[in-house]
Amino acid sequence: MVVDYDAGNLRSVARAVASVSGLAPVVSADPADIDTADAVILPGVGAAADTMLKLRERRLVAPLHDYLGAGRPFLGVCMGLQALFDWSDEGGGQECLGTVHGKVCHFPLDKGLKVPHMGWNTVKWLQPHPLTDGIPSESAFYFVHSFYPDPVDMSVVLGATEYGVTFPSVVAQGNVIATQFHPEKSGDNGLRLYGNFLDWARQGMPESAASAGGMR
């Protein structure tokens, strides 16, 4: 299932999933569909406050918490990653889902960086995971963001990227995986990542993955 809360990359994510699975994913804003989903993808572009407002307005926050806490396969993309954290500094501060402990920070403005960070950049894998099977470390993916995640527990960082600072660009905590980049805009490696996620979900995930981490 792809969660519909008017995210700007909703349709492109659904098309990417369809292309690697041969099936049309359910795209829905119905809270009940989260409970019956085999796997959930939360896409997203834009601001944290708008994202959380739309999730609340559509009564999706509680079903997402229940789904995440049940140890079921989940993939967040871009804003779908940032929404998993406790807090975002964006727009004066915004409480988020609190699934992954930590906050989301703005890129430093004293390093001469162009913000938003937009375009292709490489991701270095820091630990093995089924999500990265067949995708070489230092592969390039497409980014569009001004904020980056800063987890409390750095062991959740699956991939890292350099842009003025070294920041987590992929996090993996138990049944939860999330990317700061857009796999649906990242060519063959992005499609491979979606395919790997779906394979991982179909296989029921390793028992250790389903039980790890402090899930809500």
C-alpha positions, 0 to 999 in steps of 0.5 A, a space after each residue: 500500500 502507498 499512503 495517500 496524503 496528497 504527497 507530491 511524489 505519490 504517483 511516481 512511487 506507485 508507478 515505480 512499485 508497479 514496474 518492479 512488481 508487475 502489480 498495481 499497488 493500492 494507493 489509499 487514504 483510508 485508515 482501514 487499508 493500512 491495517 490490511 496492507 502486506 507492506 506500507 510505503 509512506 512517500 513525501 515531499 514538502 514540509 514537516 508541518 504540512 505532512 503531519 497536518 495532512 496525516 492527522 486530518 486523514 486520521 492516519 497517525 494512529 493506524 500508522 503507529 499501530 502498523 509500525 508497532 506490530 513489526 510489519 514492513 514499512 518504507 518511508 521516502 524523503 519526507 516519509 523518512 523525516 516524519 518517522 523521527 521524534 521532532 523536526 526543526 523545520 518551520 519553528 519545530 514540529 512533533 512527528 511520529 516518534 518511531 525512530 528517536 532523534 530529530 531532523 536538522 537543517 543543513 548548516 548555512 555556514 559551509 557555503 552549501 546550496 540548500 536545498 540539497 538537490 540532485 545526484 549524490 552517492 550513498 555509502 552502505 554502512 552495514 549489510 541489509 536485504 534492501 541493498 542487495 545488488 546495489 553497490 556502495 557509493 551508488 548515486 541516488 537523487 535527493 531534494 531536501 533541506 533537512 536531514 535526520 540525526 538519530 539518537 542511536 547511530 546503529 540505525 544508519 544503513 547508508 550515509 551521504 556527504 553534503 557539507 556534513 555526513 548525514 544518514 541517508 538511509 535508516 533501518 530499524 527493525 521492520 522500518 526502512 526509510 530513505 532520504 533520497 527518492 528511489 523513484 527518481 534514481 534510475 535502475 538502482 532506485 528500482 532495484 531498491 523498491 524491488 528489494 524492499 518488496 522481496 523482503 516484505 514478501 519473505 516475512 522479513 528476518 525474525 531479528 528485523 521484526 523484533 529489533 528496535 524500540 518500535 511504538 
